[in-house]
Amino acid sequence: MTLPSADLPPQAVLLPRDVLPLRRSLFFGLFLLLVGVGSRLMVEALGAPLFGVRHLLLLGIFVFLFSQIAFGGCLALFGFFEWTRGGDPYEVFRLFKAKVDGGQPALPPTAIVMPICDEPVARVFGAVRNMWRSLAATGRSAGFDFFVLSDSRSPAVWAAEEAAWFGLCKEENAFGRIFYRKRRLSTHGKSGNIADFCRRWGSRYRYMVVLDADSVLSGKLLVWMVAAMEANPKAGIIQTMPRLVRGRTLFRRIQQFSAALSGPLFAAGSHYWHFAGGPYWGHNAILRLAPFIASCALPDLPGPGRLRLHIMSHDTVEAALMRKAGYQCWLAYAQEGSYEEGPPNLTESLGRDRRWCQGNLQHFWFLFAPGLRFSSRIHLYAGLLTYLSSPLWLLFLGLTTWEAYDVERFAALGALVRRAGGLADRAAAELLGLTLILLFLPKLFGLVCGLFRRRSFGGALRLTASALLELCFSALLAPVLMLFYTRFALLASLGRQIPWRTQRRGEAEAPPFRSVLRDYGPISLAGGLGLALAGWGMPFFFWPLFPILFAWLSALPLAWLTGGARLGDRARRAGLFLTPEETDPPPELAGLDLPEDEERKRSAQALLALIADPIANALHLALLGRRGKRSGHARAALRPLEARLWEGGPDALSPRELMTLLSDPASVGALHLQLWTRPRSGLHPFWASAFTPPNE
């Protein structure tokens, strides 16, 4: 896709007043019609008069759950409609018509911030390097500064980050343009990291581009984002549509293929109804800093007793506050050049989902807050429903099983076994058909769109085969996710807090089988027992239950087989689950990784160099500045730690103790001086290695 060359308009973009009401009337009119038809069919399928508590509960849960299915179907349908007419004429890309060639005036100051916490150092600074070079290639990089904002807790990773930052600045001559900051107190996770940046440096910049540790943006897109914000002074946030890339494990490859095929349809359908009231996902987005700082400060939430809880899923709330302040939030879903990486396996994906679950459930506090826009409430509600729907699906499954056991019929979304030809039979069949259409419509539309650019997916045959395999994988995964999401929702409701944990991104090895067995073995056992019990005690209900119980039975092998790179590499060689970013790799994604063993080796070397190397030691002291200075009494308390470090090397201290030492300028300087003045005989092997030539 080529960017247009029209000049930037001097005023904000004016939208026709009747477009948004008309679109919302069409979208939500169809949505309500589908929910109404589904609810009526459910009433008829239940058959008996609705006077029983069980029937009323079944109907209420069904309406709640079917609305989620209908909403997803409407998103895909309207997204497909926009695709058939060549794109949305009111898409943010077409509205702003930002010119990005080098002939335009210099862009305003923009900070590109990347919060990190114990991430692969080579990956982080490789991404910064690629974005820096991509920006330079546009000829319009003068207004951009990069900030790597570290909350790392590993001493070796901290040392490696400093060395990598210094090396990158030397290599690219980027001192004063690429900055590194290590927070001493890592409060409130990523949102606290961003808030700290805004307090210290936010007044120097007009815009802030927020990245994740695995994010990459092309220089062309970065320039376009700033130009688009300049074109419309009422734009507060422009959220790009990140493409999932660089997957090796089978799990990650399937996820990124599915996102590449169906994701643009959902995004286009979402944009159809929300327009300038779009989402913010916390990364790969640009924010107007002044209103963000003034209006998007996050309050703490009430917790048990006097405890105050921090908002975990901050992005949706920040978008709602930006809209409340009168600014627009746009979803730039049609832009290329925005990338991120997904979790490598099901276990890591569930770990991330558990944090998201707790954060999204906190959105209930804001759902009915005064002053929020309609679109903001819908985004908050959708986030709640993502995880609340799972316990409701499980309850619905239990109630329908109970109903079937009582009257030997399936009163919900499966094959009904009772007298043929009755009204309830026809209603249940029609309800099942409507549900399946809404569930599979996005897959079908995505495949149709993909076939028109089949070469980007490896050809029509491979694309179709990949889509069918992805459909089977999704059908097996959904019932497993239902159980985990139910557990997450219950734990969150009980107040179990989840810390901000760094996602494991390595893909070379599958998760240990023992941990996979611990996490998924009980689910597979429950699935096997359920199939046996259903076949023995409820044969009339066996086939309606079979898809769910078989998916539970498959949980263990599914998690194990898809979690490693071996099958993923085989699938790629076979041309399965290919994405456009693999068939035509962007230069911004090249040369980002080191092998995990090499990454650990470099981190250990950087930790040694921080004490032994005069330049690395001076750099660390300069980055610490005055903030780390301690009183004489506090310094005396550190001396036993220094002695243990000399005698046993870094392994003699806990990471927290070593971080305490490395945060104290006096200790760092004293360790450096002692290393170079002590006799070399009797040194611990770790310290002695500082005097060993690299080739020995």
N, C-alpha and C positions, 0 to 999 in steps of 0.2 A: 504494500500500500504506500503510495506517495503522498507526501504532505502538500497541501495547497499553498499557493504563493501569494495569496491576496494580502494586502497591507493590513496591519492591525487597526481595527476601528478604535477611535478615541473614546467612545462611550460604551457603557454596559450594553450587553445584548438584550434587546427587548423581545419578549416572547408574546405571541398572540394570546389574548386573555382566554379565549374559548377553547384552546387546544387541550390544556390540562384537564379541565372539567369534562370535556368530551371523552378523553382517553380513560379517565377514571370511571366514568359512567359505563363505558363499554367493558372495561376490564372487570370491575367489581360487579357489574350487572351479570356478566357471564359466570363469574365465580359464585354469586348467590344463586343463580339458576341451577348450576350443577349441584350445589349443596342442597337446595330444595328438592331436586329430583332424587338425589341419593337418599335423603331423609325419608321421602315418601316411599321409595322402594324398600327401605329398611322397615318402615312401619308395616307394609304389606307382607314382607318376608317373615316378620315375627308372628304373623297369623292371628294369634289370640288378641282379644281386647287388651289395651295397654293399662291394666289396673294393677299389675304386679310390680313390686319394687324392682325386681330383677329386670323386667322388661324396660321400665323407665330408665334404669341405670344404663342398660345396654344402649338404648336409643341416645341418651345424653352423651355417652362416651363416643358413640359412633359419629354423631354430628361434629363433635370436636375433632376427631381424627380424620374424618372424611374431608373436612374443610382444608386440612393440610395437604391432602392428596389433590384436591381440586385446585388449590392455589398453585401448586407445582405444575399441574397440567396447563393452567392458564398462562403461567410464565413461558412455558415451552411453546404454546400455541401462538401467543402474541410475538414472541421472539422469532418464530418461524415466519410469521406474517411480515415482520420487518425485513427478514432475509429475502423473501420472495420479491419485495419491491426495491431491492438494491440498497437497503439500509435506511435507518431513521433520518429523515431530513432535519430533525431537531436534535440529533446526536451532538454531543459537546464538540466533537472534532469538526463537524461541519459548521456549527454555529460560530465558533470563535475564529476559524479561518486564520490561524496564526502562521505568520511567515517565519521560517526558521533558517533561512540562508544567512550567510555572513554579512550581508549588506545592511542589516538592521542595526540600530543603535545598541550600545551595550545594555545588557539586561541588569536589573536591579540586584542588590546583594541577596544571595540565596545560600542558605546552609543546607548541606546534605549530611544528615546525621544517621549514624549506624550504632545503635546500642548493642553491646555484646556482653556475654557472660560465659567464660570458659569455652569459647568456640574454637574450632580448628583455625589456627593463626594464619596459615598459608592461604586458606580459603577466604578469610575475611579480607586480608590485605591484597590478595590477588584480585578480588572483586573491586576494591577501591582503585587499584592500578588500572584495571580494564575500563572502569567508568571514567577515570581521569583522562585516559588516552582517547576514549570515545568522545568525550567532551571537547578535547583539544582539536580533534578532527573536524568538529563543526565550525571552528573559528570563532566561537562565542562563549568561551569558557571563563572570561575575565571575571564575571560576577559570582562564580561558584566557589565555595569553600567546603571542604570535607571535614567532618568530625567523627572520629571513632571514640565512642563513649563506653568505657569498660567498667563492668561490675564484676570482673573475674575474681574468683576466690582461690584459684590455684596459683601458688607462687611461681611455678615453672611457666605457666601460661602467661602470667603477668610479665615476667622477664622476656618471654618470646614476643609478646605484643610490642613492648618498647623497642626491641631490636628490629622487628619487622617494620614498625613505623619509621624508625630512623633510616633504615636501609631504603625504604620506598621514597622517602623525601630526598635522599641523596641521589637515587637513581633517576627520579623524575624532576629534580630541581624544584621541589614543591614545598620547601620550608616556608611557613607563613600562609600556606594554602591548604595543606592537609594537616590536621591537628589530632592529637591523641590526649585523652583525659581519663585517668583512673580515679573513680570515686572511692573515697575512704570508707564511707558508710553506705551500703547498698540498700537503702530503704525504698520500699514500695516498688521494687522490681523495675520493669521497663518504663512504666509511666512515671515513676519517681526519677529515673535517669533522664527522661525527656524534660520533666519539670525542672530539674537542676540545670540543664542546659539553657532552658528558657530564662531562668532567673539570672544566670551569669552572662549569657551572650545574646539573648533573644532580641535585645534592643538594637543590635548591630545589623540585623537582617530583616528584609521585608517578607521573605518566604522561607519555609523550612520543608525540605523533602525528607520524609521519614522512611527509613529502611529497616528491614530485619537483618539478622546476621547472615542469612542466606539469600538476600536480595541482590539483584543486578538490574540496573536501568541503562538503556543506551543513551549516549550523549544527545542524539537527535530528539529522543523523547523528553529528556530533561529540559532541553531548550524549549521544546514545544509547551511543556507544562508551565514554565515561567511566563512564556509569551501569552499563553491562554489566560493566566491569572491577570496579567497586565491588561488584556483585552476586555476583561469584565471585572470592574472593581467590586462587584457584589459576590464574586466567587470566593468562598471561604476555604473550600476543600475541593480538590480534584483527585479522585481515587482512580488509579489505573487498574486494569484487569491483569494481574500477574499470571503468566503461563508457568505451569509446573514443568521443570526441566531436570535433566542430568540424572534420571533415575536408572539404577542398575538392578536392584532387587525386583523380583516379579511383582511384589505388592506395589512398590512405588511406580513401576512402569504401567501397571494397569490403572492406577489412580491418575497418572498424568495423561494417559490416553483418554480416559473418560472425561477429564476436565477439558482437554483440547477439543473433543468431539461435541459435547453437550453444554459445556460451560458458557460459550458465547451466546447460545440461545437463551439460557436462563438470564444472563446479564442483559441481553437486549429486551427480553420480556419485562424484566424488572425496571429498566430505564423507561419503558413505554408508559408505566403508570406513575413513577415517582418524579421523573424529570429532574429538576434542580433540588430535589429532596433525597438524594441518593445516600448510599452507605459510606462508612469509613471503616476500613479494616485494620488500621493501625500501622500499615507499612505500604511501601510503593505508592505513596500519595504525597501531594504537596499541600501545605497549609499556609494561609495568610496569618503571619505571626501575631500581629497586633490584636485582632479580635480573638485569636486562639488564647493568648495570654490573658486577655481581659475577661473572657467569658467562659472559658472551658476548664477552670480549676475544679478539680474533683473533690466533692465532699466525702467525708468518711460516713460509713453506714453504722447503724446501731447493731451491736453484737450482744453476746451473753453478759449480763450484769452491766458493768460500766465499760466494757471493752468496746472499742470502735474498730470497725473492719474497713480495710482499704478495698476500693473497687478494683476487681481483677480484670474484667473485660471492659477496659476503659474506652475503647475506640467508638463503640456505638453511642455511648453516653456523650462523648465529646462532639460527635456529629450532631446529636440532638441539641446540645447547648449552642453549637455554632448556628444551627437553624433558628433556634429561639432568639439569638442575637440579631437575626435579620440577614444572615449570609446564606449563600447557596452551597450545596454539596453536590458535585457532579460525578457521575460514573463514566469515565472514559474507556468504555469497554471495547471499542474498536481499534485501539492503538496497539501497535506492535512495539516491542522493545522493553517490556516489563516482565521480569522473571523472578521466580522463587523456587525453592526445593521443598518437596514433601517429606513426611516421615518415611524412614526406610522400611519399616515393618509394622505389623498390626499392633504390637506391644507399644511401640513409640507413639503411634497414632492415638491409641487409647489413653496414654499418659497425657498427651496434649488435650484430648477431648475432655478428660476429667477436669483439667484446669479451666477449660472453656465452659464446661457445664456449671461449675461453681460460679464463675464470673457471669454467665448469662442468667442464672437464676437470681443474681443480685439485681438484675434489671427490673424485677417486679417493683422495686421501690420507686422507679422512675416512670413506670407505665402510665400512671394517672397523675403525674406531676403537672401542675398548672403551667400553661404557656407553651407546651410542646406542640409541634406541628403534627398533622395527621400522618405524614410519611414517617416521621420519627417514631411515633407510637407503633406503626406497623412493623418497623425494623426491630424495635424492642420486643414486640409480641412474637415475631418470627424467631428471634433468638431464644426466647423462653420456650416456645413450642418445640424447638429442635430437640431438647432434652426431656421436657415434660411429657412428650408424646410417647416415649418408650415405656415408662411405667403404666401409662394408660393402655397402650397396646397389649402389654402383658396382662393387665386386668381384664381387658376385653377378651383376650384369648381364654382366660380362665372362666369368665362368665359364659362364653359361647360353648365351651366344653361342658360346663355344668348343664346348660340348656339342652345340648345335644344328648347328654346322658339321660336327662329326664324324659325327653319326648322323642328321642332317636331321630333328631334332625339337626342340621347345621343352620343356625339362624343368622349367619352373618355373611362372610365374604368367601364361602367355598361352595362345593357341590352339595346340594341339599338332597338328603336321602329320606324321602317320605312319599306319600302317594303322588303319582305323576299327574300332571295336567291341572293342578289346583292353582289358585291365584298366588299363594305363597311360593310355590315352586317357580312360577314364571317370574315373580318379583325378585326372588333370590338369584335366578339366572341372569336377569337383566342387571341387577346390582353388581354381580360378579363381573359381567362384561364391561360395565361402565368403569368399575374400579381398575380392571386390567388395562383398559384403553388409556386411562389417565396416568397409570404407572409407566406404561411402555411408550407412550406418545413421545416423551423427550428423547428416548433412545432412538426411535424411528426417525424423528425429525433430524437428530444429530447425524445419523447415518446418511440420510438424504443429502444434507449439506456437505458432509464429508466426501461423498462421491463426486461432487462437483470440483473438488480439489484433491482427488484421490492420489495423485502423485506425491503430495505432501505426506500422505499416510502409507506410502509403500505400494500403492496400486489398489484397484477395486477389490480383487480377491482377498488380499491380505487385510484390507480394511474391513470387509464384511466378516471375515473369520475372527478378527480381533474384537469386533463389536459383539458378536455372538458369545465369545468367551468372556468378555467383560460383563455381559448380561448374566451369565451363569455365576460368575464370581460375585456379583452384586446380590444375586438371589441367595447365595450361601452366606454372605457376610451380614446382611440386614438382620436376620434373627439373632445372630451373635451380638451385634451391636446393641440390639434391644435389651439384652440381659445386662450388658455392661453399663449402658446409659441409665438403666433403672437403678442399678447399684450406685452409680455416681450421684444421681439425683437424691437418693435416700441419704447417702453420706453427707451431701451438701446440706440437706435439710436438718441434719443432726448437728451441724456446726463443725464438721471435720474440715480443717483448713488445709489447703494445698500450697506448698511453697513454690516459688518460681524456680523451676529446675531446667537446666540446659538439656536440650534435646540431643540424644545420641544420633549423629548423622552418618557414622561409618556404615558402609554397605558390604565390605569385603567378606564378612562372616555373618552367618545367621545367628540369631539369639541362642544362647545355650539351651539345649533341649530340656534340661532340668527346669529352667524358668518357664519355658513354654508349657511343659507338662503341669507345672504348678498353676499356671494361669488359665489354661484351657482344658486340662484333663477333666475337671469336674463337670464342665459344660458338655463335653463329649460323652461322659458317663451318663449324665442326665438325658441326653438325646437318645442314647441306646436303650436305657431303661424305659423312657417314654414310648419309644417305638414298640418295645416288647409289651408294655402294658396296654397300649392302644390296640395292638393286634389281638391281644387275648381278651381284654375286658370290654372294648368298644370297637369291634370290627366295622360297624356301620360308620364310624367316625375316623377310621384309620387314614384314609386318603386325604381328607381335609387337613389333618394334622401332620401328614407326612412331610411336606416341604419345610415346615419349621423344625420338626424333630430331626430330620435328616441334616439340616444345616447345623444344628447343635452337635450332632454326632460328628460332623466334619470339622468342627472348630479346631481341634488339635492338629490334624494334618494340614489344614488350610493355613494356620498361623506358621507352622514349621516350614512348609514347602515354599511359601511365598516370601519368607523373611530373609533369604540369602540371595547372593548375586548369581549363583550358578544357573538356576533356572531362568533368571532374568536375562543373563547373557545369551543363553540358548534361544530365548524368545526373540531377542533382537537379531541374532544371526538368521533366524527363520523369517524375519520381516514382520513379526507380530508386535502389536502395541506401539508402532512407530508414531511419532508426532512430527509436525512441521519443523520444530527446532532440532530434530535429529536428522531429517533428510536434507535440511539446509541450515547448518549450525551458524548462529550469529557469532561474530568475532568477540563479543563481550563475554562469552561463556568459555573461551579458550584458556587453558593453562591455569586453572583455579586450584587444583588439588595437589597434595603430596600424599604418598602412602602413609597409613596411620603410624607404622613403626618409625618412619622418617620424621613424622610430625612430633612424636614423643621424644625422639633423639634430639631434635633441634631445640625443643623446650628445655630439656635437661642441660644442653650446652649453653643456652641463653641464661639459665639460672647461675651456672658456674661463671659465665662471663660477667654477669652483673656484679659479682664480688671481685673477680680476678682482673678483668680487663679495665684499664684506666678510663677508656672512652665510655664503655657501657656503664661503669660505676658513676662517672661524672654526669652522664645523661640521666641516670636514675635519680641522682641527688637533685639535679636541676628540675626534673619533673615533680619530685616531691615538694620542692619549694620550702616555705616556712611552716606549712600546715602540720608537718609531722614532728616538730620539735617538742621535746618533753622536759619536764622538770628533773632536777637531779635525783629526787627520790624515785621517780618513774624510771629513770635511766638505770638506777641501781637494780631495779626489779628485772631488767632485761639481761643483766650480766649472766645469770645462770643459764639462760637460753643460748647466749653466745657460746658459753663453755660447752654445752651439750652439742651445739652445731659443729664446733671444732672437733670434738671427740668422735662423733658418730655420723657426721655429714647431714644432709637435709632429711634423711629418713629418720633421724633421731628426734625430730620435732614433728608435731602435728601440723597440717597445713595452716591452721589458725595461728599457731605459735610462730611459724616461719613468716606468715604475712605480717604479724605484729613487728617482728624484727626488721623486715624489709620496708616497713612503713616509717621507721625511725631513722632520720638522716644520720644521727650520731653513730648508731649501730652499724649502718651500712658503710660509713667512712672508716670506722674502727676495724671492721672485718677486712676491708680492702688493705688497710695499712698493715695489719697483722699478717695477712697472707704473704705479703712481699717482704716482711722483715723477719718472720720466723724461720728457723732452720727447716730445710726441706725434709730432713730425715725425721721419720715418725709421723709425718702428716697422714691424715686419713686419705684413703685412695681417691675419694672424690676431689679433695683439694690438690692432691699430688698430680691429678690428671691435668691441672692447669699448666703444668710445666712439661707435659709430655707432648712431643711433636705429633701432629694429627695423623701422620702415616705410621705411627708405631702402635 
